[in-house]
Amino acid sequence: MSLKIRLSRGGTKKRPHYAIVVADSHSPRDGRFIEKLGFYNPLLPKDHADRLRLDLDKAKAWLAKGATATDRVHRFLADAGLAKPLTKSNPQKSQPKKKAQERAAAAAAAAAKAAEGEASA
């Protein structure tokens, strides 16, 4: 049985709030869970005290038992100091694609040609 610490959605349409729960990975998102660790309300401002409540002792115990956190919950745990922050780096993704590189090269060549024309005049 693989355990996940994840968010379980509650609330109405366009007004979500989430419970942070420990559940079997095969259970439905909003279905059966083992234990509730806290809650998260994304509608509140980031500096509001009730935006995130998490029982760190219980979370630490479940992590020691082998539970893995989802990306969002892992970010909460990293902010609390229980886990290392995730580092995602893909330098290839931020580079311009082939056509954009060709346009940039053409623009650079045109600018060089224009500068050369002004220098000779």
C-alpha positions in Angstrom: 0.0 0.0 0.0 1.6 3.3 -1.1 0.6 6.3 0.9 0.3 9.8 -0.4 0.0 13.1 1.4 -2.3 15.0 -0.9 -5.0 17.6 -1.2 -8.7 16.6 -1.1 -11.0 19.2 -2.6 -14.1 20.5 -0.9 -16.3 23.6 -1.3 -18.6 24.6 -4.1 -18.0 25.4 -7.7 -15.3 28.1 -8.1 -15.0 28.4 -4.3 -12.5 25.6 -3.4 -10.9 24.7 -0.1 -8.7 21.7 0.4 -8.1 19.2 3.2 -4.5 17.9 3.5 -4.9 14.2 4.0 -2.9 10.9 4.1 -4.5 8.4 1.7 -3.8 5.3 -0.2 -2.7 6.2 -3.7 -5.4 4.1 -5.2 -8.2 5.9 -3.3 -10.2 8.6 -5.2 -9.1 12.2 -4.7 -12.0 13.2 -2.6 -12.7 9.8 -1.3 -11.5 7.6 1.6 -8.4 8.8 3.5 -6.5 7.6 6.5 -5.9 10.8 8.5 -6.5 14.5 8.0 -3.4 16.6 8.6 -4.6 20.1 8.0 -6.3 22.4 5.4 -5.5 24.9 2.7 -7.7 27.7 1.5 -6.4 29.3 -1.7 -9.0 32.0 -1.7 -7.4 33.8 1.3 -4.5 36.2 0.8 -1.0 34.7 1.0 -0.2 36.4 4.3 -3.5 35.3 6.1 -3.0 33.1 9.1 -5.8 30.7 8.1 -4.7 30.1 4.5 -2.7 27.0 5.5 -2.9 24.9 8.7 -0.8 21.8 8.9 0.0 19.5 11.8 3.8 19.3 11.3 4.3 16.5 13.9 1.8 14.2 12.2 3.2 15.1 8.8 6.7 14.2 10.0 5.5 10.9 11.4 3.8 10.0 8.1 6.9 10.9 6.1 8.9 8.7 8.4 6.5 5.8 7.7 7.1 6.2 3.9 4.3 8.4 2.7 5.2 10.7 -0.2 3.8 14.1 -0.8 2.4 15.4 -4.0 4.0 18.5 -5.6 1.8 21.1 -3.9 1.9 19.5 -0.5 5.7 19.0 -0.9 6.0 22.7 -1.4 4.1 23.3 1.8 6.3 20.9 3.7 9.4 22.5 2.2 8.3 25.9 3.4 7.8 24.5 6.9 11.3 22.9 6.8 10.3 19.3 6.7 11.5 18.5 3.2 14.0 19.7 0.7 12.5 22.1 -1.9 12.0 20.6 -5.3 14.4 21.9 -7.9 13.2 21.7 -11.5 15.6 22.9 -14.1 15.2 22.6 -17.9 17.4 25.2 -19.5 16.4 23.9 -23.0 12.8 24.8 -22.5 13.5 28.5 -22.0 15.5 28.9 -25.2 13.8 30.2 -28.3 12.6 27.6 -30.8 14.1 27.2 -34.3 12.0 29.8 -36.2 12.5 32.4 -33.5 16.3 31.8 -33.6 16.2 32.2 -37.4 14.3 35.5 -37.1 16.7 36.8 -34.5 19.7 35.9 -36.7 18.0 37.6 -39.7 17.3 40.7 -37.6 20.9 40.7 -36.3 22.2 40.4 -39.9 20.0 43.3 -41.1 21.1 45.5 -38.2 24.8 44.7 -39.0 24.2 45.5 -42.6 22.5 48.8 -41.7 25.3 49.8 -39.3 27.8 49.0 -42.1 25.9 51.2 -44.5 25.9 54.1 -42.1 29.6 53.7 -41.4 30.5 53.9 -45.1 28.3 56.9 -45.8 
